[in-house]
Amino acid sequence: MIHIHGAAQIATLGGASTKPKTGKEMEELGLIEDGGIVIEDGIFVFVGSSGEASRYVEEHSGDKPVTVLSAAGKTVTPGLIDPHTHIVFAGSREFELNLRLQGAKYLDILQAGGGILYTTERTREATEEQLMAETMQRLDRFLAHGVTTIEAKSGYGLRLADELKQLRVARRLDAAHPVELVSTFMGAHAVPAEYKGDADAFVRTVTREMIPAVAREGLAEFCDVFCEEGVFTVEQSRDILEAGKRWGLKPKIHADELVSCGGAELAAELGAVSADHLLYASKEGIRQMAQQGVIAVLLPGTAFFLMAPPADARAMITAGVPVALSTDRNPGSSPTESLPFIMNLACLTMRMTPAEVLTACTINAAHAIGRAASIGSIEVGKQADLVMFDAPNYLYLQYHYAVNLTDTVLKKGEVVIRDGKRVLA
């Protein structure tokens, strides 16, 4: 049994496990001042005031050993959740920064053989063990910033053997690292060099060979596609996501990141779990997403790094679209594992409130990866994932920006970060 007491503030994010928070609901954090939490067998068994938590321990501990953790002066939140990453890859692309500073656009670099295609070459060359080692370091950094669950996309293989390799590595890492990984197949991340000029042929390969193989091996829960001008059209994206649905993979979509191309509307049409990026989503697309309950996963770090205008989060929240946030961790357009910094950017570049931001990185992010029944909030019966931040209240997390305030992290009721450092089993 673990007894956490004396928290300056607990943000429980309770009451939204069956559907994500929208509109004004995103401001409701379920705050408890001077709070206490009791955990048993990796599950929250009590959440309330410090005094009530102490009485619960006295009445229920019996002969069980009790580990007491002080949260004095700290803010406690659910473990942070990142619902959009491309974390399994080899190599890096720091040389692209100079190109972009000289005016090169994202698609210019991609079409010249850089970008995703450059990383594809490195990832194809890498062994599973190399991918494991490189990705393990990234997961360590995520964990140190309070992230306890992430979504991991494939998409740097762009051929069957290497897409499977990425997804198998993600499965191995899920078993080997405290951070939980939820896998998404994204074979349609770009048109590989060997299919240049014949994207339709590659779409057929994705739908007829890759998706069935991924599904048969049970390597992914979701299917994603880069629906964008110069990558995959709306029609091609529809074919890919419908094929995924036939094989039991729930649809997600990279939509309207670089231009407005109807990606948000396609997400609504197909009942996608989420539409991600959305920098140029149309008003009609936003309206349809709200109507169909599609979650907007916004990536302010990508806009920041690409020096592009951010998504219109305020319009989406006003329209009733549930919003989640993510790092978009990848080697080209968002090379960061700091979800807290992304939370800062959401406030400072998209004018989301600190409460909306916390909702977007916990319970709404859990909905975006189909895990809201077990994580995303501090509620009795849920998995005991939480973060203690060295902050007197949740507002301070966004006020004191670009600093890692993570002090202690628990994953499934086990202390995995203490005093900001990894605790090894």
Salt bridges, closest charged atoms under 4 A:
GLU25 OE1 - LYS19 NZ 3.79
GLU40 OE2 - LYS64 NZ 2.47
GLU96 OE2 - ARG93 NE 2.69
GLU121 OE1 - ARG122 NH2 3.15
GLU125 OE1 - ARG122 NE 3.57
GLU128 OE1 - ARG172 NH1 3.04
GLU129 OE2 - ARG172 NH2 2.94
GLU134 OE1 - ARG138 NH2 3.13
ASP140 OD1 - HIS177 NE2 2.73
ASP140 OD1 - ARG422 NH1 2.93
GLU151 OE2 - LYS153 NZ 2.61
ASP162 OD2 - ARG159 NE 2.41
ASP162 OD1 - LYS165 NZ 3.08
GLU180 OE2 - LYS411 NZ 2.67
GLU194 OE2 - ARG124 NH2 2.81
GLU217 OE2 - ARG168 NE 2.71
GLU217 OE2 - ARG171 NH2 3.71
GLU221 OE1 - LYS250 NZ 4.00
GLU221 OE2 - ARG371 NH2 2.52
ASP224 OD2 - LYS153 NZ 2.71
ASP224 OD2 - HIS254 ND1 3.08
GLU257 OE1 - HIS277 NE2 3.48
GLU269 OE2 - ARG238 NE 2.82
ASP276 OD2 - HIS84 ND1 2.64
GLU284 OE2 - ARG287 NH2 2.68
ASP328 OD1 - HIS84 NE2 2.98
ASP328 OD1 - HIS86 NE2 3.45
ASP328 OD2 - HIS277 NE2 3.87
GLU337 OE1 - ARG141 NE 3.07
GLU337 OE2 - ARG329 NE 2.74
GLU356 OE2 - ARG314 NH2 2.84
GLU379 OE2 - LYS382 NZ 3.85
ASP385 OD2 - LYS411 NZ 2.65
